[in-house]
Amino acid sequence: MSQTILVTGGAGFIGANFIPYFMAQHPDYKIVNLDKLTYAGNLDNLREVENNPNYTFVEGDICNDKLVNDLFDKHNFTGVIHFAAETHVDNSITGPRPFINTNLVGTFNLLEAARTHWLDAPHSPKKGMENNRFHHISTDEVFGMLGAQGYFSETTPYAPSSPYSASKAGSDFLVRAYHHTFGLNTTTSNCSNNYGPKQHGEKLIPTIIRNCLNLSPIPIYGNGQNIRDWLYVTDHAKAIDMIYHNGKSGETYNVGGHNERTNLEITHTICAILDDIRPRQDGKKYAELITFVKDRAGHDLRYAIDPAKITGELGYKPDETFDTGIVKTVKWYADKA
């Protein structure tokens, strides 16, 4: 069945990888991409779909409830896939207000629009809208910090540490509440750290690559032993596609790559790849640029996800290992530099 889907934040890193992937998988779907085009949004990353007749871009803010409702009226959406969020932890420490507005108020506006357009009353969908779905993309950071052992599962208690993760936790709870109170058909995914092409330059991996190529110091927080579970961005897109179509209403699914690395390991891996594909003209190694800086306030030591539920229930399997994905990623940024 053909669908018309509102994708929010589609010009951001994950959204701009998701939309081309999703449209290739479902060429009869219509996609409306609503994005505020903040510093993190880049329409250049959507060149491959901008002339597709099934793709529409709308510049706007999910905090504008009139705009959101007008779009629902105009396009009669059958689904929402909600990426739009402020995501940079450091920015949430220096200026938390945009995180509260976008991640909480914006998510609320979208849920309210879906509720009023899709439901006649609580647990009573309008005729023909029984299968309309709201999928919400979240983060593993809502769970707080892990010790040296163990993994986040869908039943891990929430314990957010930063204004960013607290705002995402709140948005997750809003989605949950709209499902339980109103019967809205919702799914949520909590993913580990994404990496790959099209990521904003402020993030760890693009920063390492850029600083290597500029022969600038590579800043590493603390002692570099913070551990993250890394997920290649198109593997995340594949998971969202599966959850949106086949996930169980009201459920959450953790999406991880089983690719745990310390920040220092990531840095050394990238340096070694660049030593191979773009050696320094002065004969030195890129790793000599590594510089340790003061740690981030409230910096969680380790995140790692157990993806057993999405693997077992939906048959999800990543296509990339970290070793294959990081080579593709470094080459993409090196070619752009």
Helices and strands as residue ranges (DSSP letters): E 4-8, H 13-25, E 30-35, G 43-46, E 55-59, H 65-75, E 79-82, H 89-94, H 97-100, I 101-106, H 107-118, E 119-121, E 124-125, E 133-139, G 140-143, H 163-182, E 186-191, E 193-195, H 204-213, E 218-221, E 227-232, H 233-246, E 252-255, E 260-262, H 263-277, G 286-289, E 290-293, H 308-314, H 322-336
